[in-house]
Structure formats: structure tokens, C-alpha cells
Amino acid sequence: MSFLPARVEAAIGTSLSIPLQVRGGVTLGSGEKSLEAFSDCRKMSLTISSSEPSIFKKISIDTETDPSSLPENACLSISALAVLPGHTKLTVQYSHSNFLLESSIIIASYPPLTPVDPPDIAVLSLGSSYDFVFEGGPAPWVLDKSKYYQRLTAAEPEWVGLYGRGNGGVGAGQHVWRVVCRELGEQSLTLEVGNAPTLKNAHPASETAVVRVSCGLPISMTMTPVVDLSEECPLLQSTNQNARFPVKAGQALELEVKVFDEENRVFRNFSSLKWTWGSSDPILLRPPAQGAGLVHRRGQGDLLLVQLSQQSGSVVMTASSESYKPHYLAAEKIQKEAGFFPGVNHTLSLLLRHPPILTPSHFLLYNHHDNHITINITNGSGYFQVEPVSVASQKVVATALYTEKLHQVTLSPLLDGEVTVRCRDLCLASADEVVATVIVAGIHSLSVQTNATSG
């Protein structure tokens, strides 16, 4: 009994069909004995076992397949469904009395080969690079890992540089290739992963995955403060590109910088671009030093850190790029004229503000229908949510009228009690809620004190 050469690697979710040969002794007419292969042995009472039962499921004799369609000298096939990555030793036994036949084979399962990052395309500036990450595909053959290979090929090899990085430190079963843009253009990249034939794996599996890379020209850019704004901030729905963006004064502000190509696709790496930064008021916003680098974030926009003054005020920051960094082009032997592009620029208007303040923050209000108090909101972004809350009472202690243009809250008393005015800035990130407390009281007693004088 023996397994015949066949494919012994399967992608998860697919099945293997492994042909088995069984030979029996026959006596020829000359009286000589010979071992001849059975033509159909599907009715044999076989025991099938696996050293790692979790790797393959539904391991059984394939009774549906006619042995005549199997490889020569095979009398049945064993089917096995791959469910988890790994390898296992598959053993088939036939026993009768003290007679035992046995054969074993190593089979393996692997996840399908897929591109992870990017899943489809990466747009890069000339001279910049990106680590393309794939995962899955056949693993190195457990009995001979020396035959394992992974090859990345480009449709236009002259346009890019390809550098294999193994798993790049990102994890087992992953394949990382660094791609560098040398010429402008878009093309496909094909990764093939597999094992070359060996004695125990004569028909190895191989998998391919295709992604695209675009070595493109920057056409536009954005520069956005990295702040956690309330979804209720009206500025998030604004289409006014010149609107001033309120930010908290005195902080080190992170700006997210993104660059786009002519199809409005985001560049995954544009580190080869040379940048110039400017500020309309260097006292309010100190621009980065010329040539200061952006902090690259994989799969996101790059970050730029700027320092804001403690003073309030308006300031405009500018960013522009009109050329490449020479050493990036030199490293890949890129001709200077190949790197021409019309340039990109962006302006960002910032409004440096301190958190809002309520004045007065504490007040005693006489309970009379003609009485009222006005609470002023100063500082902040100008976009507020104001809410009066009666303390320790289910009844409304005072009515509140918020005048948005004046940033004022007017309270008119209804009942004795305490009311809290809560103000939340909708568009100034990291600003805490501010509170003003008003006590409404009537006159319950009156005492008059006089200084007695002797006459």
C-alpha cells in the first residue's frame, strides 16, 4: 500500500484528493508470483487517521470518483478539506488477522495569498517607497524548506525598484516587499509564492496575488488639525474652505498633511517632496524649520507638529512643495527632469482661543417676575451648547434664553431653588464643560436694625 505522487498542499476552504495504490500477490501461469495493483479498492475496510486532526476535516475515501479517472495504478483516493493552516501526517491502515498494511503522507494547508497593505493600489511620489504587505500562500515545505520561494515581478521593471524584506517583522505568514518609484506611471505588481518540486512534494502548490502601484504627480493637498471634535460642531458640515479653524491656544498642535493625485487618490508616501512652511504671525504660530521632516504614518496622512502661542488671535499657516529632495532622486539614479511637477500648496486659517468662561459664575437672583440675569460667554470657539439644569428639583426653577449672536444666556426666575447653566464648546477640542450656578430666592423675613441714640 502506498500513496502516489499528487498535490499535497491545499488552500483553506479547498480539498485535496490523494490517490492510493494497493497491490496484491497473484500467481502467474508460469507459477511465478507477482504483485499487481488493484483497479478498484473502494470497498476495502481502511482506517484513516491524522496526527493533527484540526488541520483537515472530512477526511474519507472518495467513493464518488471512478478509479478509472485516477492516476495509473491507483484504486481509490482520499479526500481532505483544509480548514486551518499547518501540516499533518495522514495515515491509512488495513488490517486482517495478523496482517497489516500501512502508508503515510504529509499534507499541508495554507491561507489564500492576499494583498493586505495596500489591498489594491498605492500611490507614491517619485523617489519614495512603500512596503507592500501580503499574507498567506503556501508555507515552506516542512520536509525541505530550501525549495521555498517568493517572487515579486513588475509589468514595467524599469519604473520601480523591488526589494524583498522577508516578513519585514510584521509576522509569520506575511511577505513584505519594498517598492521604490523610479519613473512616473501606473502598473501591476505580481507576487508568486510556493515551493519547487521535491521528492515528497512532486506537485507543489503556488499562489499569486496582484496589486498596483502608481508613481504619480502631486496635484493637490490638505492640511488639517488633528483634534477630537464633537459631531455637533457646525464646522464639520461647512464647505467654506477659508473658514477659521478654532484651536486651543498654548498647545503643540498636530497637523495631518495629505497629498492627492489627479484622480484624487491619497499618496501613501510622499517623503521625497521638499516642503516650505510659513506663518502670517510667527509669534502666534512658530512654523517648522525649513526642510523639517514630516512624521510618516503608514496608511494615513503624515503629521507635522507646530507650537501655538498662549495668546489668542488669528493666524494663517502655509505649506508648499515645488520640488523633490535631491538625495532621494540620487539614491535611485533618477534624472532630475523626470521629477518635474507643477507644485502643490495649501493655507490653513487658525483661530487660537482659550476655553470658554461664564460670567458671573455664581449669582443670587431675587425671585420676581420682572427680574432676570444675563450670563456672558467669553472666549471659546463661538459654537456652544447651553443647557440649564434645575438642581434637586424636578420643576423648572428658571427659564433660559440663549442668544447665539451675543453669546449670552438670560435667566428669568420661576421658583425658588438652584439652577446650573452648563456650557459645552462644540468646536474647541479638549475644552472642558464650564458651569455657572444661580440661586433663586424670595424674601422670607425682614429685619431692621437701628442704632439707638439717647436724647
C-alpha positions as CSV (number, residue, x, y, z in Angstrom):
1,M,0.0,0.0,0.0
2,S,1.4,3.4,-0.9
3,F,0.3,6.9,-1.8
4,L,1.0,8.0,-5.3
5,P,2.6,11.4,-6.2
6,A,-0.1,14.1,-6.1
7,R,-0.7,17.6,-4.8
8,V,-0.3,17.6,-1.0
9,E,-0.9,21.4,-0.3
10,A,-4.3,23.0,-0.3
11,A,-5.6,26.5,0.3
12,I,-8.1,26.7,3.3
13,G,-11.6,26.0,2.0
14,T,-10.4,23.7,-0.7
15,S,-9.9,19.9,-0.7
16,L,-7.1,17.5,-1.6
17,S,-7.6,14.3,-3.5
18,I,-4.7,11.9,-2.7
19,P,-4.6,8.7,-4.8
20,L,-3.7,5.4,-3.1
21,Q,-2.2,2.3,-4.6
22,V,-2.8,-1.1,-3.2
23,R,-1.1,-4.2,-4.7
24,G,-1.9,-7.8,-4.1
25,G,0.0,-11.0,-4.8
26,V,-1.1,-13.1,-7.8
27,T,0.3,-16.3,-9.3
28,L,1.1,-16.2,-13.0
29,G,0.5,-19.1,-15.4
30,S,4.2,-19.9,-15.2
31,G,3.8,-20.4,-11.5
32,E,5.7,-17.2,-10.6
33,K,4.3,-14.8,-8.1
34,S,3.8,-11.1,-8.8
35,L,2.5,-8.0,-7.1
36,E,-0.3,-6.4,-9.2
37,A,-2.1,-3.1,-8.5
38,F,-5.8,-3.3,-7.7
39,S,-8.0,-1.4,-10.1
40,D,-10.7,-0.7,-7.5
41,C,-10.3,-0.9,-3.8
42,R,-13.0,1.4,-2.5
43,K,-14.7,-1.4,-0.6
44,M,-11.7,-2.2,1.5
45,S,-12.1,-1.6,5.2
46,L,-9.5,1.1,5.8
47,T,-8.7,3.1,8.9
48,I,-7.7,6.7,8.3
49,S,-6.0,8.8,11.0
50,S,-4.4,12.3,11.2
51,S,-1.6,13.4,13.6
52,E,-3.2,16.9,13.7
53,P,-7.0,16.4,13.3
54,S,-7.8,20.1,13.4
55,I,-5.9,21.0,10.2
56,F,-8.0,18.9,7.8
57,K,-11.6,17.8,8.2
58,K,-13.9,15.4,6.3
59,I,-11.1,13.0,5.7
60,S,-12.5,10.0,3.9
61,I,-12.4,7.6,1.0
62,D,-13.8,9.3,-2.1
63,T,-16.4,6.8,-3.2
64,E,-17.9,9.1,-5.9
65,T,-14.8,9.2,-8.1
66,D,-14.4,6.3,-10.6
67,P,-10.9,4.8,-10.1
68,S,-10.5,4.8,-13.9
69,S,-10.2,8.6,-13.7
70,L,-7.4,8.4,-11.1
71,P,-3.6,8.2,-11.9
72,E,-2.4,4.9,-13.3
73,N,-2.3,2.1,-10.7
74,A,-4.4,4.0,-8.2
75,C,-7.5,2.2,-6.9
76,L,-9.1,4.9,-4.7
77,S,-8.4,8.4,-3.5
78,I,-8.6,10.0,0.0
79,S,-10.3,13.4,0.1
80,A,-9.5,16.0,2.9
81,L,-10.9,19.5,3.4
82,A,-8.3,22.2,4.5
83,V,-9.7,24.2,7.4
84,L,-6.7,25.6,9.4
85,P,-3.1,26.4,8.4
86,G,-0.4,23.9,9.2
87,H,0.6,20.3,8.2
88,T,-0.3,16.9,9.4
89,K,0.7,13.3,8.8
90,L,-2.1,11.3,7.2
91,T,-2.0,7.6,7.8
92,V,-4.1,4.8,6.1
93,Q,-4.1,1.2,7.5
94,Y,-5.6,-2.1,6.5
95,S,-5.5,-5.0,8.9
96,H,-6.8,-8.5,8.8
97,S,-5.9,-11.0,11.5
98,N,-2.1,-10.6,11.9
99,F,-1.8,-9.0,8.5
100,L,-1.2,-5.2,8.4
101,L,-0.7,-2.7,5.5
102,E,0.1,0.9,6.2
103,S,1.1,4.1,4.3
104,S,1.6,7.7,5.5
105,I,2.0,11.0,3.7
106,I,2.5,14.6,4.9
107,I,-0.2,17.1,3.7
108,A,-0.3,20.8,4.3
109,S,-2.9,23.6,4.4
110,Y,-2.4,27.4,3.9
111,P,-4.5,30.6,3.8
112,P,-5.0,32.0,0.3
113,L,-2.4,34.6,-0.8
114,T,-3.9,38.1,-0.5
115,P,-2.6,41.7,-0.5
116,V,-3.0,43.3,2.8
117,D,-1.5,46.8,2.6
118,P,-2.3,48.2,0.2
119,P,-5.3,46.0,-0.7
120,D,-5.4,47.3,-4.2
121,I,-3.1,50.2,-5.1
122,A,-0.5,52.5,-3.6
123,V,0.1,56.0,-5.0
124,L,3.7,57.2,-4.4
125,S,5.8,60.2,-5.2
126,L,8.8,59.8,-7.4
127,G,11.8,58.6,-5.3
128,S,9.7,57.5,-2.4
129,S,9.0,53.9,-1.3
130,Y,6.3,51.8,0.3
131,D,6.4,48.3,1.9
132,F,3.8,46.2,0.2
133,V,2.5,43.6,2.6
134,F,0.9,40.3,1.5
135,E,-0.2,37.4,3.7
136,G,-1.0,33.7,3.2
137,G,0.1,31.4,0.4
138,P,1.9,28.1,0.7
139,A,4.3,27.9,3.6
140,P,7.9,26.5,3.3
141,W,7.5,22.7,2.7
142,V,8.1,21.1,6.1
143,L,10.3,18.3,4.7
144,D,12.5,20.6,2.6
145,K,12.3,24.3,3.3
146,S,15.2,25.1,0.9
147,K,12.8,25.0,-2.1
148,Y,10.6,27.8,-0.9
149,Y,10.4,30.9,-2.9
150,Q,8.5,34.3,-3.2
151,R,8.9,36.4,-6.3
152,L,7.6,39.9,-7.0
153,T,7.6,40.9,-10.6
154,A,6.6,44.2,-12.2
155,A,4.9,44.7,-15.6
156,E,7.4,47.6,-16.2
157,P,10.5,46.6,-14.3
158,E,12.4,49.8,-15.2
159,W,9.8,52.0,-13.5
160,V,10.3,50.7,-10.0
161,G,12.9,49.1,-7.6
162,L,11.8,45.9,-5.8
163,Y,13.5,44.8,-2.6
164,G,12.3,41.7,-0.7
165,R,12.2,42.0,3.1
166,G,11.1,38.6,4.2
167,N,8.2,39.1,6.6
168,G,9.5,42.6,7.4
169,G,9.0,41.9,11.1
170,V,5.2,42.1,10.7
171,G,4.5,38.4,11.4
172,A,4.8,34.8,10.2
173,G,3.0,34.0,7.0
174,Q,3.4,37.6,5.7
175,H,5.5,38.7,2.8
176,V,6.9,42.3,2.6
177,W,8.4,43.9,-0.5
178,R,9.7,47.5,-0.6
179,V,8.7,49.2,-3.9
180,V,10.6,52.4,-4.9
181,C,9.3,54.7,-7.7
182,R,11.9,55.5,-10.3
183,E,9.7,56.7,-13.2
184,L,6.2,58.1,-13.5
185,G,3.4,55.7,-14.4
186,E,1.0,53.1,-13.1
187,Q,1.4,49.4,-13.4
188,S,0.7,46.0,-11.8
189,L,2.9,44.0,-9.4
190,T,2.5,40.2,-9.2
191,L,3.7,38.2,-6.2
192,E,4.1,34.5,-6.6
193,V,4.7,32.2,-3.5
194,G,5.3,28.5,-3.5
195,N,7.7,25.6,-3.3
196,A,9.8,24.0,-6.0
197,P,9.2,20.2,-6.6
198,T,10.8,17.8,-4.1
199,L,10.8,14.1,-3.6
200,K,7.9,14.2,-1.1
201,N,6.2,17.2,-2.8
202,A,6.4,16.5,-6.5
203,H,3.4,18.7,-7.4
204,P,3.8,21.7,-5.2
205,A,1.2,24.5,-5.0
206,S,1.8,28.1,-5.9
207,E,-0.3,31.2,-5.4
208,T,-0.3,34.6,-7.0
209,A,-1.7,38.0,-5.9
210,V,-1.8,41.2,-7.9
211,V,-1.7,44.8,-6.8
212,R,-1.0,48.1,-8.5
213,V,1.5,50.9,-7.9
214,S,1.1,54.4,-9.3
215,C,4.2,56.6,-9.4
216,G,2.3,59.9,-9.7
217,L,2.5,63.6,-9.7
218,P,1.1,65.5,-6.7
219,I,-1.8,67.7,-7.8
220,S,-3.4,68.9,-4.5
221,M,-3.0,68.7,-0.8
222,T,-4.8,69.3,2.5
223,M,-3.6,70.3,6.0
224,T,-6.0,69.6,8.9
225,P,-5.6,69.9,12.7
226,V,-5.7,66.6,14.4
227,V,-8.3,67.3,17.1
228,D,-11.2,65.4,18.5
229,L,-14.3,67.5,17.7
230,S,-17.9,66.9,18.7
231,E,-20.0,65.6,15.8
232,E,-22.3,68.5,16.5
233,C,-19.7,71.1,15.6
234,P,-21.2,73.1,12.6
235,L,-17.7,73.5,11.1
236,L,-17.7,69.8,10.2
237,Q,-20.5,70.4,7.8
238,S,-19.1,73.7,6.4
239,T,-18.0,73.8,2.8
240,N,-16.2,77.2,3.4
241,Q,-12.5,76.4,2.7
242,N,-11.5,79.8,4.1
243,A,-13.2,79.3,7.5
244,R,-11.0,79.8,10.5
245,F,-10.5,76.6,12.5
246,P,-10.7,77.2,16.3
247,V,-7.9,75.5,18.3
248,K,-6.8,75.7,21.9
249,A,-4.0,78.3,22.4
250,G,-0.7,77.3,24.0
251,Q,-0.6,73.7,22.7
252,A,1.7,71.7,20.4
253,L,-0.7,71.2,17.6
254,E,-0.5,68.2,15.3
255,L,-1.5,68.8,11.6
256,E,-2.3,66.0,9.2
257,V,-0.9,66.6,5.8
258,K,-2.3,64.6,2.8
259,V,-1.3,64.8,-0.9
260,F,-3.6,63.8,-3.8
261,D,-3.0,62.8,-7.4
262,E,-5.1,63.8,-10.4
263,E,-7.7,61.1,-9.6
264,N,-7.9,62.5,-6.0
265,R,-6.2,59.4,-4.6
266,V,-4.2,59.8,-1.4
267,F,-0.4,59.3,-1.7
268,R,0.7,56.6,0.7
269,N,4.2,58.1,0.8
270,F,5.4,61.4,-0.4
271,S,8.6,61.7,1.7
272,S,10.6,62.7,-1.4
273,L,8.9,66.1,-1.6
274,K,10.7,69.2,-0.4
275,W,8.5,71.4,1.8
276,T,8.4,75.1,2.7
277,W,6.3,76.2,5.7
278,G,5.1,79.7,6.6
279,S,3.1,81.7,9.2
280,S,1.4,85.0,8.9
281,D,2.2,85.7,12.6
282,P,5.3,83.8,13.9
283,I,4.5,84.9,17.4
284,L,1.1,83.1,17.4
285,L,2.4,80.1,15.4
286,R,6.0,79.3,15.1
287,P,6.4,77.5,11.7
288,P,8.7,74.4,11.5
289,A,12.2,75.0,10.3
290,Q,12.6,75.0,6.5
291,G,13.2,71.4,5.4
292,A,11.8,70.0,8.7
293,G,10.5,66.5,8.0
294,L,7.0,65.2,8.4
295,V,6.3,62.2,10.6
296,H,5.3,59.4,8.3
297,R,2.3,57.4,9.3
298,R,1.7,54.2,7.4
299,G,-1.7,54.1,5.7
300,Q,-2.6,57.6,7.0
301,G,-1.6,61.2,6.3
302,D,1.7,62.4,7.6
303,L,2.0,64.5,10.7
304,L,3.5,68.0,11.3
305,L,3.9,69.4,14.8
306,V,3.6,73.2,15.3
307,Q,3.8,75.2,18.5
308,L,0.9,77.7,19.3
309,S,1.3,80.8,21.5
310,Q,-0.6,81.3,24.7
311,Q,-2.1,84.4,23.2
312,S,-5.5,84.5,21.4
313,G,-5.7,85.6,17.8
314,S,-5.9,84.6,14.2
315,V,-3.0,83.2,12.1
316,V,-2.6,81.7,8.7
317,M,-0.2,78.8,8.1
318,T,1.0,78.0,4.6
319,A,2.6,74.9,3.1
320,S,4.0,74.4,-0.4
321,S,6.2,72.0,-2.3
322,E,7.6,72.7,-5.7
323,S,10.5,70.2,-6.0
324,Y,11.9,66.9,-4.8
325,K,14.7,66.3,-2.3
326,P,17.8,65.8,-4.4
327,H,19.2,62.9,-2.3
328,Y,16.0,60.9,-2.9
329,L,16.4,61.1,-6.6
330,A,20.1,60.5,-6.5
331,A,19.7,57.3,-4.4
332,E,17.6,55.7,-7.2
333,K,19.6,57.3,-10.1
334,I,16.5,59.3,-11.2
335,Q,17.1,62.0,-13.7
336,K,16.2,65.5,-12.4
337,E,14.0,66.3,-15.3
338,A,11.9,63.2,-14.6
339,G,10.9,64.7,-11.3
340,F,9.3,67.9,-12.5
341,F,5.8,68.6,-11.2
342,P,3.8,71.9,-11.1
343,G,3.8,72.0,-7.3
344,V,1.2,71.9,-4.5
345,N,0.2,74.4,-1.8
346,H,-2.3,74.9,1.0
347,T,-3.3,77.6,3.5
348,L,-4.9,76.9,6.9
349,S,-6.6,79.6,8.9
350,L,-6.5,79.0,12.7
351,L,-8.3,80.8,15.5
352,L,-6.3,80.5,18.7
353,R,-8.7,80.5,21.6
354,H,-8.8,79.9,25.3
355,P,-11.6,77.7,26.8
356,P,-14.9,79.5,27.4
357,I,-15.7,81.3,30.7
358,L,-19.2,82.1,32.1
359,T,-19.5,85.5,33.8
360,P,-20.8,85.6,36.5
361,S,-20.2,82.1,37.6
362,H,-22.2,82.4,40.8
363,F,-25.2,84.6,41.4
364,L,-28.1,85.1,43.9
365,L,-31.3,86.1,41.9
366,Y,-34.3,87.6,43.7
367,N,-37.4,85.7,42.7
368,H,-39.6,88.3,41.0
369,H,-41.2,88.0,37.5
370,D,-39.5,91.3,36.4
371,N,-36.1,90.1,37.5
372,H,-33.5,88.4,35.3
373,I,-29.8,87.9,35.0
374,T,-27.6,87.8,31.9
375,I,-24.6,85.3,31.8
376,N,-22.0,86.2,29.3
377,I,-19.9,83.5,27.5
378,T,-16.4,84.8,26.7
379,N,-13.5,83.0,24.8
380,G,-14.1,79.7,23.2
381,S,-14.9,78.9,19.5
382,G,-18.2,80.7,19.4
383,Y,-20.2,77.5,18.9
384,F,-21.7,76.4,22.2
385,Q,-24.3,74.1,23.6
386,V,-26.1,75.7,26.6
387,E,-28.3,73.7,29.0
388,P,-29.9,74.9,32.2
389,V,-30.4,72.2,34.8
390,S,-32.5,72.6,38.0
391,V,-30.7,71.2,41.0
392,A,-32.6,68.9,43.4
393,S,-35.9,69.7,41.8
394,Q,-38.0,68.2,39.1
395,K,-39.6,71.6,38.4
396,V,-38.2,74.3,36.3
397,V,-36.6,76.9,38.6
398,A,-35.9,79.5,35.8
399,T,-36.4,79.9,32.1
400,A,-33.3,80.3,30.0
401,L,-32.9,82.2,26.7
402,Y,-29.6,81.7,24.7
403,T,-28.8,84.5,22.3
404,E,-26.3,82.9,19.9
405,K,-25.0,86.0,18.2
406,L,-24.3,87.8,21.6
407,H,-23.2,84.6,23.3
408,Q,-25.5,85.4,26.3
409,V,-27.8,83.4,28.4
410,T,-30.7,85.2,30.1
411,L,-32.3,83.6,33.1
412,S,-35.8,84.6,34.4
413,P,-36.9,83.1,37.8
414,L,-40.0,81.0,38.3
415,L,-39.5,79.2,41.6
416,D,-37.1,79.3,44.5
417,G,-34.3,76.9,44.0
418,E,-30.9,76.4,42.3
419,V,-30.2,76.2,38.6
420,T,-27.0,75.3,36.9
421,V,-26.1,76.6,33.5
422,R,-23.9,74.2,31.6
423,C,-21.9,75.3,28.6
424,R,-20.1,73.0,26.2
425,D,-17.9,74.2,23.4
426,L,-18.7,72.2,20.3
427,C,-15.8,73.2,18.2
428,L,-12.8,73.7,20.6
429,A,-11.2,70.3,21.2
430,S,-10.1,69.5,24.8
431,A,-12.1,72.3,26.3
432,D,-13.9,71.2,29.5
433,E,-17.5,71.9,30.2
434,V,-18.0,75.2,32.2
435,V,-20.7,75.8,34.7
436,A,-22.5,78.8,36.3
437,T,-24.7,78.4,39.4
438,V,-27.6,80.7,40.0
439,I,-29.7,80.5,43.3
440,V,-33.2,81.9,43.0
441,A,-34.7,83.0,46.3
442,G,-37.6,85.1,47.6
443,I,-37.8,87.2,50.8
444,H,-39.0,85.1,53.7
445,S,-38.2,87.5,56.6
446,L,-37.2,91.1,57.0
447,S,-35.3,92.5,59.9
448,V,-34.4,96.1,60.5
449,Q,-31.5,97.1,62.7
450,T,-31.3,100.6,64.1
451,N,-28.7,102.3,66.3
452,A,-30.4,103.6,69.4
453,T,-29.4,107.2,70.5
454,S,-30.1,108.8,73.8
455,G,-31.9,112.2,73.9
